[in-house]
Amino acid sequence: MKGQAAFVIHSRPYRETSQLVEVFTQEQGRQSLIAKGSRQPRSPLKGLLQPFVPLSLTFGGKGELKTLFKVESTAPAIRLISTALYSGLYLNELIYYLLEAHTPFDEVFEAYQSTLHKLAAGESLEPCLRHFEFYMLNVLGYGVDFTVDAQTGEAVEANAWYQYQPEAGFSRLLKPQPGAYAGAHLTALAELDFSTAEVLQAAKHFSRQALAPYLAGRPLRSRALFIKGKRGSRSE
């Protein structure tokens, strides 16, 4: 049985000595596995079934929940610290909540792995996250056209203002409103040009609006950890 490239994205205790592990595999997408005995004191799986460790997994069985047979690390753990760690956990939550189980997303797997390496290398967090969010939205068919008014079909104008309607697109406003997007910023978003603080802020605002319907109100633990971490660093 051939091993599959994979990352652990979530795990929780199962019975006395085992775990239920959510993994993201390159060939079969998101899978739910039972890791039998992985919580035993001397289990060799303890240090392997962790987030951000490139793995080769062998698993099988009937039904939705498979049994994990073999685990090997294929490279050292991708080391994320501080805010990069919270960002990596955020990527894991997006995969967990947005990707349908048992469906291959080979390109998303490559983008995920590449983004982790960028975060570990110290690249700026916000552009890394926005690139991944925009990519996910497009791959899943949730992307929008930043260059066209969804109501009129006319091209977006740099000096005009627009509002975003989830699952529909952008429509022109008669005057600026809170949360509105400048046409010039939409043009930059279409080109994935996150080179200014204003465009980055617009990208973050859009990502939250666009992802909200698909997250369906689920709280993101990574955001809570990020906020808690920032508060802790200020109090030191």
KOLLO-815925 format. One record per residue (C-alpha): x, y, z; residue in three letters. Coordinates in steps of 0.25 Angstrom, whole numbers, padded with zeros to 4 digits, always signed. Example, Ala and Ser with C-alpha at 12.3 -4.5 7.8 and 13.67 -1.06 7.14 Angstrom:
+0049-0018+0031ALA+0055-0004+0029SER
end
This chain:
+0000+0000+0000MET+0006+0013-0005LYS+0008+0024+0006GLY+0002+0038+0003GLN+0008+0052+0005ALA+0000+0058+0016ALA-0001+0068+0028PHE-0008+0067+0041VAL-0018+0079+0042ILE-0026+0075+0055HIS-0026+0064+0065SER-0033+0060+0078ARG-0033+0049+0088PRO-0041+0036+0085TYR-0043+0026+0096ARG-0032+0023+0106GLU-0020+0022+0097THR-0023+0027+0083SER-0026+0039+0075GLN-0036+0044+0064LEU-0027+0051+0054VAL-0031+0060+0042GLU-0021+0060+0031VAL-0020+0067+0018PHE-0014+0058+0008THR-0009+0061-0006GLN-0016+0050-0013GLU-0029+0048-0006GLN-0031+0062+0001GLY-0036+0063+0015ARG-0038+0050+0023GLN-0042+0045+0037SER-0033+0035+0043LEU-0032+0026+0056ILE-0018+0026+0061ALA-0019+0014+0070LYS-0009+0015+0082GLY-0004+0028+0078SER-0005+0034+0092ARG+0002+0022+0099GLN+0014+0028+0107PRO+0024+0020+0097ARG+0017+0022+0084SER+0026+0026+0073PRO+0014+0033+0067LEU+0014+0044+0078LYS+0024+0053+0071GLY+0020+0051+0057LEU+0005+0053+0058LEU+0007+0068+0060GLN+0003+0080+0051PRO+0013+0085+0040PHE+0021+0072+0040VAL+0022+0067+0025PRO+0017+0052+0026LEU+0015+0040+0018SER+0003+0032+0022LEU-0003+0019+0020THR-0017+0016+0024PHE-0029+0009+0020GLY-0042+0002+0024GLY-0057+0003+0021LYS-0066+0015+0023GLY-0063+0030+0026GLU-0053+0027+0037LEU-0041+0020+0033LYS-0030+0013+0041THR-0016+0019+0041LEU-0006+0008+0038PHE+0008+0014+0036LYS+0014+0028+0038VAL+0027+0034+0033GLU+0033+0048+0033SER+0038+0052+0020THR+0045+0065+0024ALA+0047+0073+0037PRO+0036+0080+0043ALA+0033+0093+0037ILE+0036+0102+0049ARG+0026+0113+0051LEU+0027+0123+0063ILE+0019+0134+0069SER+0009+0140+0059THR+0014+0131+0048ALA+0009+0119+0057LEU-0005+0125+0058TYR-0005+0128+0043SER-0002+0113+0041GLY-0013+0109+0050LEU-0022+0118+0043TYR-0019+0111+0029LEU-0022+0098+0036ASN-0035+0103+0040GLU-0039+0108+0026LEU-0035+0094+0021ILE-0043+0087+0032TYR-0056+0096+0030TYR-0056+0099+0015LEU-0051+0086+0008LEU-0060+0075+0005GLU-0055+0062+0011ALA-0050+0051+0002HIS-0048+0060-0010THR-0034+0062-0016PRO-0029+0077-0016PHE-0015+0075-0021ASP-0013+0089-0024GLU-0018+0094-0011VAL-0008+0084-0004PHE+0003+0090-0012GLU-0001+0104-0009ALA-0003+0101+0006TYR+0011+0095+0007GLN+0017+0107+0000SER+0010+0116+0009THR+0015+0109+0021LEU+0030+0110+0016HIS+0028+0125+0013LYS+0023+0127+0027LEU+0034+0119+0033ALA+0044+0128+0025ALA+0039+0140+0031GLY+0031+0146+0019GLU+0021+0157+0023SER+0009+0150+0029LEU-0003+0158+0023GLU+0001+0156+0008PRO+0004+0141+0010CYS-0010+0139+0016LEU-0017+0148+0006ARG-0011+0140-0005HIS-0015+0127+0001PHE-0030+0132+0004GLU-0032+0137-0010PHE-0026+0125-0016TYR-0036+0116-0008MET-0048+0124-0012LEU-0044+0123-0026ASN-0041+0108-0026VAL-0055+0105-0018LEU-0062+0114-0028GLY-0065+0125-0018TYR-0057+0135-0025GLY-0062+0148-0031VAL-0058+0158-0042ASP-0052+0170-0036PHE-0052+0178-0050THR-0067+0178-0053VAL-0079+0184-0046ASP-0088+0171-0044ALA-0101+0179-0046GLN-0098+0187-0059THR-0086+0179-0065GLY-0078+0192-0066GLU-0064+0192-0063ALA-0060+0197-0049VAL-0055+0211-0049GLU-0043+0215-0040ALA-0050+0228-0034ASN-0063+0221-0031ALA-0067+0213-0019TRP-0073+0200-0018TYR-0080+0190-0008GLN-0078+0175-0007TYR-0090+0166-0007GLN-0086+0152-0003PRO-0087+0141-0014GLU-0091+0153-0024ALA-0080+0163-0026GLY-0077+0177-0025PHE-0087+0188-0029SER-0085+0203-0030ARG-0089+0213-0019LEU-0094+0227-0021LEU-0085+0232-0010LYS-0075+0225+0000PRO-0081+0217+0012GLN-0074+0210+0023PRO-0068+0197+0018GLY-0068+0202+0004ALA-0057+0198-0006TYR-0050+0209-0015ALA-0049+0205-0029GLY-0034+0207-0030ALA-0033+0196-0018HIS-0042+0186-0026LEU-0033+0187-0038THR-0021+0184-0029ALA-0028+0173-0023LEU-0031+0167-0037ALA-0016+0167-0039GLU-0012+0162-0025LEU-0004+0174-0023ASP-0004+0175-0008PHE+0008+0185-0008SER+0001+0196+0000THR-0005+0196+0014ALA-0019+0201+0008GLU-0020+0190-0002VAL-0016+0180+0009LEU-0027+0185+0018GLN-0037+0184+0007ALA-0032+0170+0004ALA-0034+0166+0018LYS-0048+0172+0019HIS-0052+0165+0006PHE-0046+0151+0011SER-0054+0152+0023ARG-0067+0156+0016GLN-0065+0145+0005ALA-0062+0134+0015LEU-0072+0137+0025ALA-0084+0130+0018PRO-0075+0117+0016TYR-0070+0117+0031LEU-0085+0118+0035ALA-0082+0125+0048GLY-0072+0115+0053ARG-0062+0122+0062PRO-0047+0121+0058LEU-0039+0117+0069ARG-0026+0123+0062SER-0032+0137+0063ARG-0035+0136+0077ALA-0020+0131+0080LEU-0015+0142+0072PHE-0022+0153+0079ILE-0018+0146+0093LYS-0004+0146+0088GLY-0004+0160+0084LYS-0010+0164+0098ARG+0001+0156+0105GLY+0012+0163+0098SER+0007+0176+0101ARG+0006+0173+0116SER+0020+0168+0117GLU
end
